[in-house]
Amino acid sequence: MKDILTAPFVEEMKSTTANMYRMGWDERNGGNISYLLSEAEVAEYLDLNKVIRTIPTGFDATPLIGKYFIVTGTGKYFKNVEKDPETNLGVIRIAQDGTTAELLWGYKDGGKFTSELPAHLMSHMARLKVDPENRVVMHSHPTYTLAMNYVHELDEKKFTHTLWEMCTECIVVFPDGVGVLPWMLCGTNSIGEATAKKMEEFRLVVWGMHGIYGAGKTLDETFGLIETVEKAAQIYMLTAHLPRKNTILDSQMRELAEYFGVNYRKDFLD
């Protein structure tokens, strides 16, 4: 059996968390990631019959029974994942009762998965119905995206439209737009349920005055979605107080979307 520290999915989690910390998106223990793995991927590195311990998830994830995830730990700092993945990450399997996670590797200091795991699992369930290839749910606190929450209306159409105006690539990268939730208490099933509902139509969901959730097929794709929103938000925050001389017109956004063949939210354009 191969050393799990050499597994591609561990290496990907190490590099992604390092990049997110470097970008300033995940201060202290902020942010969390869950990455759906196939049984075959896990079986190369772990004995699937060796359960270290079981941990209640606080949520009924029956549709995900038997599914494997690598998940960042609660209270863990992304800056530490690269040097100590076995403490800061864990590989879990959703047990047959649907409400328990079986720990197969990681959290070696006795810790457990992120407190936002219910929100992650709910979002996985929602996205898998839309796209069976969806494997990643990622949460972070990008600086300019968060700053924009305080000065821009938290309206999905208006928020998305502003972001689309900031960079030519935006409507192509996230043509489905950005879902928006008002401030809600984090770590609860309520915010998880609200996020999952938004995930039925958006891959990106802003948590008002808190951060953003992203979902995608790979860690790179999901990181890239959030990265593009953050770049657009940065441009907005750098220019919002200045007289606007130029902009990307709605007609030009349509032209972009149609040229690149993306299915965009036509109702978000005037």
PyRosetta script that sets phi, psi and omega in degrees:
from pyrosetta import init, pose_from_sequence

init()
pose = pose_from_sequence("MKDILTAPFVEEMKSTTANMYRMGWDERNGGNISYLLSEAEVAEYLDLNKVIRTIPTGFDATPLIGKYFIVTGTGKYFKNVEKDPETNLGVIRIAQDGTTAELLWGYKDGGKFTSELPAHLMSHMARLKVDPENRVVMHSHPTYTLAMNYVHELDEKKFTHTLWEMCTECIVVFPDGVGVLPWMLCGTNSIGEATAKKMEEFRLVVWGMHGIYGAGKTLDETFGLIETVEKAAQIYMLTAHLPRKNTILDSQMRELAEYFGVNYRKDFLD")
pose.set_psi(1, 136.3)
pose.set_omega(1, -175.9)
pose.set_phi(2, -75.5)
pose.set_psi(2, 156.5)
pose.set_omega(2, 177.2)
pose.set_phi(3, -71.3)
pose.set_psi(3, 121.8)
pose.set_omega(3, -175.9)
pose.set_phi(4, -63.3)
pose.set_psi(4, -24.1)
pose.set_omega(4, 178.6)
pose.set_phi(5, -66.4)
pose.set_psi(5, -13.9)
pose.set_omega(5, 176.4)
pose.set_phi(6, -98.1)
pose.set_psi(6, -0.4)
pose.set_omega(6, -177.8)
pose.set_phi(7, -64.9)
pose.set_psi(7, 137.0)
pose.set_omega(7, 178.5)
pose.set_phi(8, -54.7)
pose.set_psi(8, -37.5)
pose.set_omega(8, -177.3)
pose.set_phi(9, -70.0)
pose.set_psi(9, -29.3)
pose.set_omega(9, 174.8)
pose.set_phi(10, -72.4)
pose.set_psi(10, -44.0)
pose.set_omega(10, 178.0)
pose.set_phi(11, -60.2)
pose.set_psi(11, -41.2)
pose.set_omega(11, 179.3)
pose.set_phi(12, -64.1)
pose.set_psi(12, -41.4)
pose.set_omega(12, 179.2)
pose.set_phi(13, -66.2)
pose.set_psi(13, -37.7)
pose.set_omega(13, 178.0)
pose.set_phi(14, -62.7)
pose.set_psi(14, -48.3)
pose.set_omega(14, -177.2)
pose.set_phi(15, -70.5)
pose.set_psi(15, -36.9)
pose.set_omega(15, -179.2)
pose.set_phi(16, -67.7)
pose.set_psi(16, -47.0)
pose.set_omega(16, 179.6)
pose.set_phi(17, -64.1)
pose.set_psi(17, -36.9)
pose.set_omega(17, 177.6)
pose.set_phi(18, -62.7)
pose.set_psi(18, -42.7)
pose.set_omega(18, 178.8)
pose.set_phi(19, -65.8)
pose.set_psi(19, -40.3)
pose.set_omega(19, -179.4)
pose.set_phi(20, -65.8)
pose.set_psi(20, -39.1)
pose.set_omega(20, 176.5)
pose.set_phi(21, -66.6)
pose.set_psi(21, -43.2)
pose.set_omega(21, -179.7)
pose.set_phi(22, -60.9)
pose.set_psi(22, -35.5)
pose.set_omega(22, -179.6)
pose.set_phi(23, -75.0)
pose.set_psi(23, -10.0)
pose.set_omega(23, -179.6)
pose.set_phi(24, 82.9)
pose.set_psi(24, 17.8)
pose.set_omega(24, -177.5)
pose.set_phi(25, -86.5)
pose.set_psi(25, -19.1)
pose.set_omega(25, -170.7)
pose.set_phi(26, -135.2)
pose.set_psi(26, 73.6)
pose.set_omega(26, 177.7)
pose.set_phi(27, -67.3)
pose.set_psi(27, 152.6)
pose.set_omega(27, 176.5)
pose.set_phi(28, 47.2)
pose.set_psi(28, -122.5)
pose.set_omega(28, 177.8)
pose.set_phi(29, -103.4)
pose.set_psi(29, 22.7)
pose.set_omega(29, 179.6)
pose.set_phi(30, -71.0)
pose.set_psi(30, 146.0)
pose.set_omega(30, 176.3)
pose.set_phi(31, 91.0)
pose.set_psi(31, 156.5)
pose.set_omega(31, 179.8)
pose.set_phi(32, -161.7)
pose.set_psi(32, 154.4)
pose.set_omega(32, -178.8)
pose.set_phi(33, -138.1)
pose.set_psi(33, 139.9)
pose.set_omega(33, 168.2)
pose.set_phi(34, -129.5)
pose.set_psi(34, 138.3)
pose.set_omega(34, -171.4)
pose.set_phi(35, -133.6)
pose.set_psi(35, 113.9)
pose.set_omega(35, -179.4)
pose.set_phi(36, -72.1)
pose.set_psi(36, 126.7)
pose.set_omega(36, -178.9)
pose.set_phi(37, -114.8)
pose.set_psi(37, 153.5)
pose.set_omega(37, 174.6)
pose.set_phi(38, -83.0)
pose.set_psi(38, 156.9)
pose.set_omega(38, 177.7)
pose.set_phi(39, -60.4)
pose.set_psi(39, -38.4)
pose.set_omega(39, -179.5)
pose.set_phi(40, -63.0)
pose.set_psi(40, -40.2)
pose.set_omega(40, 178.1)
pose.set_phi(41, -60.8)
pose.set_psi(41, -45.6)
pose.set_omega(41, -176.8)
pose.set_phi(42, -70.1)
pose.set_psi(42, -39.9)
pose.set_omega(42, -175.4)
pose.set_phi(43, -63.5)
pose.set_psi(43, -21.4)
pose.set_omega(43, 176.8)
pose.set_phi(44, -66.7)
pose.set_psi(44, -23.3)
pose.set_omega(44, -170.4)
pose.set_phi(45, -122.9)
pose.set_psi(45, -18.8)
pose.set_omega(45, -175.5)
pose.set_phi(46, -133.5)
pose.set_psi(46, 149.1)
pose.set_omega(46, 171.6)
pose.set_phi(47, -77.8)
pose.set_psi(47, 111.9)
pose.set_omega(47, -174.5)
pose.set_phi(48, -68.7)
pose.set_psi(48, -14.0)
pose.set_omega(48, 179.0)
pose.set_phi(49, -91.9)
pose.set_psi(49, -5.2)
pose.set_omega(49, -177.5)
pose.set_phi(50, -100.9)
pose.set_psi(50, 97.7)
pose.set_omega(50, 178.5)
pose.set_phi(51, -96.5)
pose.set_psi(51, 120.5)
pose.set_omega(51, -178.5)
pose.set_phi(52, -69.1)
pose.set_psi(52, -47.5)
pose.set_omega(52, 176.3)
pose.set_phi(53, -166.4)
pose.set_psi(53, 168.5)
pose.set_omega(53, 177.3)
pose.set_phi(54, -112.9)
pose.set_psi(54, 148.2)
pose.set_omega(54, -176.6)
pose.set_phi(55, -135.3)
pose.set_psi(55, 124.5)
pose.set_omega(55, 175.9)
pose.set_phi(56, -62.1)
pose.set_psi(56, 139.4)
pose.set_omega(56, 180.0)
pose.set_phi(57, -91.1)
pose.set_psi(57, -20.8)
pose.set_omega(57, -177.0)
pose.set_phi(58, 78.1)
pose.set_psi(58, 17.9)
pose.set_omega(58, -176.1)
pose.set_phi(59, -159.5)
pose.set_psi(59, 143.8)
pose.set_omega(59, 177.9)
pose.set_phi(60, -87.5)
pose.set_psi(60, 103.9)
pose.set_omega(60, -178.8)
pose.set_phi(61, -108.0)
pose.set_psi(61, 44.2)
pose.set_omega(61, -176.5)
pose.set_phi(62, -50.5)
pose.set_psi(62, -41.2)
pose.set_omega(62, 179.1)
pose.set_phi(63, -62.4)
pose.set_psi(63, -14.3)
pose.set_omega(63, -177.6)
pose.set_phi(64, -106.2)
pose.set_psi(64, 10.3)
pose.set_omega(64, 179.9)
pose.set_phi(65, -53.3)
pose.set_psi(65, 131.7)
pose.set_omega(65, 178.9)
pose.set_phi(66, 84.1)
pose.set_psi(66, -3.7)
pose.set_omega(66, -179.9)
pose.set_phi(67, -83.2)
pose.set_psi(67, 148.8)
pose.set_omega(67, -178.2)
pose.set_phi(68, -110.0)
pose.set_psi(68, 140.9)
pose.set_omega(68, 178.4)
pose.set_phi(69, -139.3)
pose.set_psi(69, 145.4)
pose.set_omega(69, 164.0)
pose.set_phi(70, -103.8)
pose.set_psi(70, 128.7)
pose.set_omega(70, -168.8)
pose.set_phi(71, -135.0)
pose.set_psi(71, 139.1)
pose.set_omega(71, 174.3)
pose.set_phi(72, -68.3)
pose.set_psi(72, 151.6)
pose.set_omega(72, -174.4)
pose.set_phi(73, -87.0)
pose.set_psi(73, 157.0)
pose.set_omega(73, 177.5)
pose.set_phi(74, -71.2)
pose.set_psi(74, 139.6)
pose.set_omega(74, 178.8)
pose.set_phi(75, 71.1)
pose.set_psi(75, 8.6)
pose.set_omega(75, -176.7)
pose.set_phi(76, -94.7)
pose.set_psi(76, 147.8)
pose.set_omega(76, -179.2)
pose.set_phi(77, -96.1)
pose.set_psi(77, 128.9)
pose.set_omega(77, 179.8)
pose.set_phi(78, -58.0)
pose.set_psi(78, -29.8)
pose.set_omega(78, -178.5)
pose.set_phi(79, -65.2)
pose.set_psi(79, -17.3)
pose.set_omega(79, -177.0)
pose.set_phi(80, -98.8)
pose.set_psi(80, -7.7)
pose.set_omega(80, -175.1)
pose.set_phi(81, -62.9)
pose.set_psi(81, -43.7)
pose.set_omega(81, -174.6)
pose.set_phi(82, -61.5)
pose.set_psi(82, -39.4)
pose.set_omega(82, -177.0)
pose.set_phi(83, -87.0)
pose.set_psi(83, -19.0)
pose.set_omega(83, -178.9)
pose.set_phi(84, -146.3)
pose.set_psi(84, 67.8)
pose.set_omega(84, -176.7)
pose.set_phi(85, -62.9)
pose.set_psi(85, -31.7)
pose.set_omega(85, -174.9)
pose.set_phi(86, -70.2)
pose.set_psi(86, -22.0)
pose.set_omega(86, 175.6)
pose.set_phi(87, -88.8)
pose.set_psi(87, -34.7)
pose.set_omega(87, -170.9)
pose.set_phi(88, -96.0)
pose.set_psi(88, -11.7)
pose.set_omega(88, 178.7)
pose.set_phi(89, -124.8)
pose.set_psi(89, 162.1)
pose.set_omega(89, 173.9)
pose.set_phi(90, -148.7)
pose.set_psi(90, 146.9)
pose.set_omega(90, 172.6)
pose.set_phi(91, -104.6)
pose.set_psi(91, 121.9)
pose.set_omega(91, -178.3)
pose.set_phi(92, -122.9)
pose.set_psi(92, 159.3)
pose.set_omega(92, 172.1)
pose.set_phi(93, -127.5)
pose.set_psi(93, 135.0)
pose.set_omega(93, 177.1)
pose.set_phi(94, -73.4)
pose.set_psi(94, 121.1)
pose.set_omega(94, -174.4)
pose.set_phi(95, -72.4)
pose.set_psi(95, 171.0)
pose.set_omega(95, -175.1)
pose.set_phi(96, -65.6)
pose.set_psi(96, -20.2)
pose.set_omega(96, 177.2)
pose.set_phi(97, -81.0)
pose.set_psi(97, -9.6)
pose.set_omega(97, 177.5)
pose.set_phi(98, 77.9)
pose.set_psi(98, -9.2)
pose.set_omega(98, -176.4)
pose.set_phi(99, -119.3)
pose.set_psi(99, 5.5)
pose.set_omega(99, -177.9)
pose.set_phi(100, -127.2)
pose.set_psi(100, 143.2)
pose.set_omega(100, 173.8)
pose.set_phi(101, -106.3)
pose.set_psi(101, 132.8)
pose.set_omega(101, 176.0)
pose.set_phi(102, -95.2)
pose.set_psi(102, 119.1)
pose.set_omega(102, -179.0)
pose.set_phi(103, -83.5)
pose.set_psi(103, 120.9)
pose.set_omega(103, -179.6)
pose.set_phi(104, -103.2)
pose.set_psi(104, -21.6)
pose.set_omega(104, -179.7)
pose.set_phi(105, -167.6)
pose.set_psi(105, 146.8)
pose.set_omega(105, 172.5)
pose.set_phi(106, 98.8)
pose.set_psi(106, -170.8)
pose.set_omega(106, -176.1)
pose.set_phi(107, 45.9)
pose.set_psi(107, 46.3)
pose.set_omega(107, -169.1)
pose.set_phi(108, -69.3)
pose.set_psi(108, -12.8)
pose.set_omega(108, 177.4)
pose.set_phi(109, -89.7)
pose.set_psi(109, 10.8)
pose.set_omega(109, -179.1)
pose.set_phi(110, 90.8)
pose.set_psi(110, 6.1)
pose.set_omega(110, -179.8)
pose.set_phi(111, -76.5)
pose.set_psi(111, -167.5)
pose.set_omega(111, 179.3)
pose.set_phi(112, -150.1)
pose.set_psi(112, -177.6)
pose.set_omega(112, -178.3)
pose.set_phi(113, -66.7)
pose.set_psi(113, 165.2)
pose.set_omega(113, 177.9)
pose.set_phi(114, -50.1)
pose.set_psi(114, 146.9)
pose.set_omega(114, 177.2)
pose.set_phi(115, -66.6)
pose.set_psi(115, -15.3)
pose.set_omega(115, 178.9)
pose.set_phi(116, -89.9)
pose.set_psi(116, 11.8)
pose.set_omega(116, -177.8)
pose.set_phi(117, -55.1)
pose.set_psi(117, -43.8)
pose.set_omega(117, 177.5)
pose.set_phi(118, -54.8)
pose.set_psi(118, -42.1)
pose.set_omega(118, 178.3)
pose.set_phi(119, -63.4)
pose.set_psi(119, -39.2)
pose.set_omega(119, 178.1)
pose.set_phi(120, -63.9)
pose.set_psi(120, -48.6)
pose.set_omega(120, -177.5)
pose.set_phi(121, -63.5)
pose.set_psi(121, -40.9)
pose.set_omega(121, 176.9)
pose.set_phi(122, -61.1)
pose.set_psi(122, -40.9)
pose.set_omega(122, 179.7)
pose.set_phi(123, -68.7)
pose.set_psi(123, -38.7)
pose.set_omega(123, 175.1)
pose.set_phi(124, -59.1)
pose.set_psi(124, -45.8)
pose.set_omega(124, -179.4)
pose.set_phi(125, -60.7)
pose.set_psi(125, -42.2)
pose.set_omega(125, -180.0)
pose.set_phi(126, -66.9)
pose.set_psi(126, -46.0)
pose.set_omega(126, -176.7)
pose.set_phi(127, -69.9)
pose.set_psi(127, -35.7)
pose.set_omega(127, -180.0)
pose.set_phi(128, -64.2)
pose.set_psi(128, -27.8)
pose.set_omega(128, 175.6)
pose.set_phi(129, -69.4)
pose.set_psi(129, -32.7)
pose.set_omega(129, -179.2)
pose.set_phi(130, -84.0)
pose.set_psi(130, -42.5)
pose.set_omega(130, -175.6)
pose.set_phi(131, -142.7)
pose.set_psi(131, 102.5)
pose.set_omega(131, -178.4)
pose.set_phi(132, -60.5)
pose.set_psi(132, -14.3)
pose.set_omega(132, 179.0)
pose.set_phi(133, -90.3)
pose.set_psi(133, -1.5)
pose.set_omega(133, 178.8)
pose.set_phi(134, -67.1)
pose.set_psi(134, 129.8)
pose.set_omega(134, -176.6)
pose.set_phi(135, -129.9)
pose.set_psi(135, -13.3)
pose.set_omega(135, -170.8)
pose.set_phi(136, -123.8)
pose.set_psi(136, 137.1)
pose.set_omega(136, 166.8)
pose.set_phi(137, -126.6)
pose.set_psi(137, 130.8)
pose.set_omega(137, -172.6)
pose.set_phi(138, -134.3)
pose.set_psi(138, 133.0)
pose.set_omega(138, 178.0)
pose.set_phi(139, -124.4)
pose.set_psi(139, 135.3)
pose.set_omega(139, 178.9)
pose.set_phi(140, -152.9)
pose.set_psi(140, 177.1)
pose.set_omega(140, -177.3)
pose.set_phi(141, -123.1)
pose.set_psi(141, 66.9)
pose.set_omega(141, -177.8)
pose.set_phi(142, -63.3)
pose.set_psi(142, 133.1)
pose.set_omega(142, -168.6)
pose.set_phi(143, -58.9)
pose.set_psi(143, -53.3)
pose.set_omega(143, -174.7)
pose.set_phi(144, -73.8)
pose.set_psi(144, -33.4)
pose.set_omega(144, 175.8)
pose.set_phi(145, -61.9)
pose.set_psi(145, -43.1)
pose.set_omega(145, 179.1)
pose.set_phi(146, -66.9)
pose.set_psi(146, -43.3)
pose.set_omega(146, 178.3)
pose.set_phi(147, -59.4)
pose.set_psi(147, -39.7)
pose.set_omega(147, -178.7)
pose.set_phi(148, -61.2)
pose.set_psi(148, -29.9)
pose.set_omega(148, 178.8)
pose.set_phi(149, -57.4)
pose.set_psi(149, -28.3)
pose.set_omega(149, -174.0)
pose.set_phi(150, -87.3)
pose.set_psi(150, -14.7)
pose.set_omega(150, -174.6)
pose.set_phi(151, -124.8)
pose.set_psi(151, -1.8)
pose.set_omega(151, -178.2)
pose.set_phi(152, -123.1)
pose.set_psi(152, 146.6)
pose.set_omega(152, 176.2)
pose.set_phi(153, -59.2)
pose.set_psi(153, 135.7)
pose.set_omega(153, 178.6)
pose.set_phi(154, -89.6)
pose.set_psi(154, 65.0)
pose.set_omega(154, 179.0)
pose.set_phi(155, -119.6)
pose.set_psi(155, 127.1)
pose.set_omega(155, -172.5)
pose.set_phi(156, -56.8)
pose.set_psi(156, -46.4)
pose.set_omega(156, -178.5)
pose.set_phi(157, -64.5)
pose.set_psi(157, -47.4)
pose.set_omega(157, -177.2)
pose.set_phi(158, -69.3)
pose.set_psi(158, -40.1)
pose.set_omega(158, -179.7)
pose.set_phi(159, -65.0)
pose.set_psi(159, -47.0)
pose.set_omega(159, 178.8)
pose.set_phi(160, -62.2)
pose.set_psi(160, -45.4)
pose.set_omega(160, -177.7)
pose.set_phi(161, -59.3)
pose.set_psi(161, -42.7)
pose.set_omega(161, 178.7)
pose.set_phi(162, -61.9)
pose.set_psi(162, -44.2)
pose.set_omega(162, 178.9)
pose.set_phi(163, -62.9)
pose.set_psi(163, -43.7)
pose.set_omega(163, 179.1)
pose.set_phi(164, -59.4)
pose.set_psi(164, -33.7)
pose.set_omega(164, -179.5)
pose.set_phi(165, -70.2)
pose.set_psi(165, -21.4)
pose.set_omega(165, -170.1)
pose.set_phi(166, -80.0)
pose.set_psi(166, -31.6)
pose.set_omega(166, -177.5)
pose.set_phi(167, -140.0)
pose.set_psi(167, 137.4)
pose.set_omega(167, 179.1)
pose.set_phi(168, -57.0)
pose.set_psi(168, -35.0)
pose.set_omega(168, -175.2)
pose.set_phi(169, -73.7)
pose.set_psi(169, -17.4)
pose.set_omega(169, -166.9)
pose.set_phi(170, -59.8)
pose.set_psi(170, -48.0)
pose.set_omega(170, -177.7)
pose.set_phi(171, -66.3)
pose.set_psi(171, -22.0)
pose.set_omega(171, 177.5)
pose.set_phi(172, -81.7)
pose.set_psi(172, -38.2)
pose.set_omega(172, -177.3)
pose.set_phi(173, -76.2)
pose.set_psi(173, -44.5)
pose.set_omega(173, 177.5)
pose.set_phi(174, -129.1)
pose.set_psi(174, 70.6)
pose.set_omega(174, -178.9)
pose.set_phi(175, -66.5)
pose.set_psi(175, -21.6)
pose.set_omega(175, 178.4)
pose.set_phi(176, -78.2)
pose.set_psi(176, -4.6)
pose.set_omega(176, 176.5)
pose.set_phi(177, 82.1)
pose.set_psi(177, -168.9)
pose.set_omega(177, -177.9)
pose.set_phi(178, -125.8)
pose.set_psi(178, 123.8)
pose.set_omega(178, 173.5)
pose.set_phi(179, -77.2)
pose.set_psi(179, 153.0)
pose.set_omega(179, -177.4)
pose.set_phi(180, -134.8)
pose.set_psi(180, 131.1)
pose.set_omega(180, 172.6)
pose.set_phi(181, -113.0)
pose.set_psi(181, 148.1)
pose.set_omega(181, 173.0)
pose.set_phi(182, -70.7)
pose.set_psi(182, 174.3)
pose.set_omega(182, 175.2)
pose.set_phi(183, -58.0)
pose.set_psi(183, 132.8)
pose.set_omega(183, 176.0)
pose.set_phi(184, -140.3)
pose.set_psi(184, 156.4)
pose.set_omega(184, 178.9)
pose.set_phi(185, -67.1)
pose.set_psi(185, 123.5)
pose.set_omega(185, -178.0)
pose.set_phi(186, -79.6)
pose.set_psi(186, 162.1)
pose.set_omega(186, 178.8)
pose.set_phi(187, 79.3)
pose.set_psi(187, 6.9)
pose.set_omega(187, -178.1)
pose.set_phi(188, -108.4)
pose.set_psi(188, 159.1)
pose.set_omega(188, 175.3)
pose.set_phi(189, -67.6)
pose.set_psi(189, -26.8)
pose.set_omega(189, -179.0)
pose.set_phi(190, -62.7)
pose.set_psi(190, -45.7)
pose.set_omega(190, 179.2)
pose.set_phi(191, -70.2)
pose.set_psi(191, -31.0)
pose.set_omega(191, 175.8)
pose.set_phi(192, -64.1)
pose.set_psi(192, -43.8)
pose.set_omega(192, 179.9)
pose.set_phi(193, -64.8)
pose.set_psi(193, -42.1)
pose.set_omega(193, 179.9)
pose.set_phi(194, -65.9)
pose.set_psi(194, -38.8)
pose.set_omega(194, 178.9)
pose.set_phi(195, -66.1)
pose.set_psi(195, -44.5)
pose.set_omega(195, -180.0)
pose.set_phi(196, -61.3)
pose.set_psi(196, -37.8)
pose.set_omega(196, 178.0)
pose.set_phi(197, -62.3)
pose.set_psi(197, -42.7)
pose.set_omega(197, 177.2)
pose.set_phi(198, -66.1)
pose.set_psi(198, -35.3)
pose.set_omega(198, -178.3)
pose.set_phi(199, -65.7)
pose.set_psi(199, -12.4)
pose.set_omega(199, 175.7)
pose.set_phi(200, -67.9)
pose.set_psi(200, -23.4)
pose.set_omega(200, 180.0)
pose.set_phi(201, -126.4)
pose.set_psi(201, -14.0)
pose.set_omega(201, -179.8)
pose.set_phi(202, -126.0)
pose.set_psi(202, 146.9)
pose.set_omega(202, 170.9)
pose.set_phi(203, -91.4)
pose.set_psi(203, -11.1)
pose.set_omega(203, -179.8)
pose.set_phi(204, -126.5)
pose.set_psi(204, 130.6)
pose.set_omega(204, 179.6)
pose.set_phi(205, -134.2)
pose.set_psi(205, 119.9)
pose.set_omega(205, 175.9)
pose.set_phi(206, -81.7)
pose.set_psi(206, 131.7)
pose.set_omega(206, 169.7)
pose.set_phi(207, -95.7)
pose.set_psi(207, 111.7)
pose.set_omega(207, -174.5)
pose.set_phi(208, -50.7)
pose.set_psi(208, 129.1)
pose.set_omega(208, 178.3)
pose.set_phi(209, 56.2)
pose.set_psi(209, 29.1)
pose.set_omega(209, -178.9)
pose.set_phi(210, -139.3)
pose.set_psi(210, -58.7)
pose.set_omega(210, -176.2)
pose.set_phi(211, 173.3)
pose.set_psi(211, -148.3)
pose.set_omega(211, -176.5)
pose.set_phi(212, -145.7)
pose.set_psi(212, 147.2)
pose.set_omega(212, 171.5)
pose.set_phi(213, -110.0)
pose.set_psi(213, 138.6)
pose.set_omega(213, 175.1)
pose.set_phi(214, -131.5)
pose.set_psi(214, 152.0)
pose.set_omega(214, 178.5)
pose.set_phi(215, -137.4)
pose.set_psi(215, 145.9)
pose.set_omega(215, -179.9)
pose.set_phi(216, -169.0)
pose.set_psi(216, -179.3)
pose.set_omega(216, -177.7)
pose.set_phi(217, -75.7)
pose.set_psi(217, -32.8)
pose.set_omega(217, -176.9)
pose.set_phi(218, -135.9)
pose.set_psi(218, 165.9)
pose.set_omega(218, 175.2)
pose.set_phi(219, -63.0)
pose.set_psi(219, -41.2)
pose.set_omega(219, 179.0)
pose.set_phi(220, -60.8)
pose.set_psi(220, -46.8)
pose.set_omega(220, -178.5)
pose.set_phi(221, -61.6)
pose.set_psi(221, -44.3)
pose.set_omega(221, -177.4)
pose.set_phi(222, -68.0)
pose.set_psi(222, -43.6)
pose.set_omega(222, 174.5)
pose.set_phi(223, -56.8)
pose.set_psi(223, -44.5)
pose.set_omega(223, -178.7)
pose.set_phi(224, -63.5)
pose.set_psi(224, -35.5)
pose.set_omega(224, 176.6)
pose.set_phi(225, -62.2)
pose.set_psi(225, -49.6)
pose.set_omega(225, -179.1)
pose.set_phi(226, -66.4)
pose.set_psi(226, -39.2)
pose.set_omega(226, 179.7)
pose.set_phi(227, -60.3)
pose.set_psi(227, -39.5)
pose.set_omega(227, -179.2)
pose.set_phi(228, -70.7)
pose.set_psi(228, -41.4)
pose.set_omega(228, 174.4)
pose.set_phi(229, -60.0)
pose.set_psi(229, -44.0)
pose.set_omega(229, -178.4)
pose.set_phi(230, -63.8)
pose.set_psi(230, -40.1)
pose.set_omega(230, 176.9)
pose.set_phi(231, -61.7)
pose.set_psi(231, -44.0)
pose.set_omega(231, 179.8)
pose.set_phi(232, -64.4)
pose.set_psi(232, -41.3)
pose.set_omega(232, 179.0)
pose.set_phi(233, -64.9)
pose.set_psi(233, -36.5)
pose.set_omega(233, 178.1)
pose.set_phi(234, -63.0)
pose.set_psi(234, -45.4)
pose.set_omega(234, 179.1)
pose.set_phi(235, -62.1)
pose.set_psi(235, -41.4)
pose.set_omega(235, 178.0)
pose.set_phi(236, -60.1)
pose.set_psi(236, -48.7)
pose.set_omega(236, -176.8)
pose.set_phi(237, -66.7)
pose.set_psi(237, -26.9)
pose.set_omega(237, 178.2)
pose.set_phi(238, -80.3)
pose.set_psi(238, -17.6)
pose.set_omega(238, -173.9)
pose.set_phi(239, -122.1)
pose.set_psi(239, -11.3)
pose.set_omega(239, -172.2)
pose.set_phi(240, -59.2)
pose.set_psi(240, -30.3)
pose.set_omega(240, -177.1)
pose.set_phi(241, -89.4)
pose.set_psi(241, 0.9)
pose.set_omega(241, -177.4)
pose.set_phi(242, -105.6)
pose.set_psi(242, 155.7)
pose.set_omega(242, 176.1)
pose.set_phi(243, -62.4)
pose.set_psi(243, 132.6)
pose.set_omega(243, -179.8)
pose.set_phi(244, -84.9)
pose.set_psi(244, 118.2)
pose.set_omega(244, 178.8)
pose.set_phi(245, -97.0)
pose.set_psi(245, -32.1)
pose.set_omega(245, -176.6)
pose.set_phi(246, -139.5)
pose.set_psi(246, 158.1)
pose.set_omega(246, 174.9)
pose.set_phi(247, -157.3)
pose.set_psi(247, 167.6)
pose.set_omega(247, 172.3)
pose.set_phi(248, -89.1)
pose.set_psi(248, 119.5)
pose.set_omega(248, -176.5)
pose.set_phi(249, -74.9)
pose.set_psi(249, 157.1)
pose.set_omega(249, 176.9)
pose.set_phi(250, -58.8)
pose.set_psi(250, -38.5)
pose.set_omega(250, 179.7)
pose.set_phi(251, -63.7)
pose.set_psi(251, -34.4)
pose.set_omega(251, 178.6)
pose.set_phi(252, -73.1)
pose.set_psi(252, -35.6)
pose.set_omega(252, 176.8)
pose.set_phi(253, -65.2)
pose.set_psi(253, -41.2)
pose.set_omega(253, 176.2)
pose.set_phi(254, -60.7)
pose.set_psi(254, -43.6)
pose.set_omega(254, 180.0)
pose.set_phi(255, -59.9)
pose.set_psi(255, -43.3)
pose.set_omega(255, 178.1)
pose.set_phi(256, -60.6)
pose.set_psi(256, -52.1)
pose.set_omega(256, -176.2)
pose.set_phi(257, -61.5)
pose.set_psi(257, -40.6)
pose.set_omega(257, -178.1)
pose.set_phi(258, -74.0)
pose.set_psi(258, -35.8)
pose.set_omega(258, 178.2)
pose.set_phi(259, -64.3)
pose.set_psi(259, -41.1)
pose.set_omega(259, -178.6)
pose.set_phi(260, -88.7)
pose.set_psi(260, -0.9)
pose.set_omega(260, 173.5)
pose.set_phi(261, 67.1)
pose.set_psi(261, 35.2)
pose.set_omega(261, 179.8)
pose.set_phi(262, -97.9)
pose.set_psi(262, 150.4)
pose.set_omega(262, -179.7)
pose.set_phi(263, -89.5)
pose.set_psi(263, 92.9)
pose.set_omega(263, -172.9)
pose.set_phi(264, -97.8)
pose.set_psi(264, 162.2)
pose.set_omega(264, 178.8)
pose.set_phi(265, -77.2)
pose.set_psi(265, 91.7)
pose.set_omega(265, -178.7)
pose.set_phi(266, -60.9)
pose.set_psi(266, -28.8)
pose.set_omega(266, -179.2)
pose.set_phi(267, -74.8)
pose.set_psi(267, -6.4)
pose.set_omega(267, 177.8)
pose.set_phi(268, -92.4)
pose.set_psi(268, -3.1)
pose.set_omega(268, 174.9)
pose.set_phi(269, -108.7)
pose.set_psi(269, 150.4)
pose.set_omega(269, -179.9)
pose.set_phi(270, -87.4)
pose.dump_pdb("model.pdb")
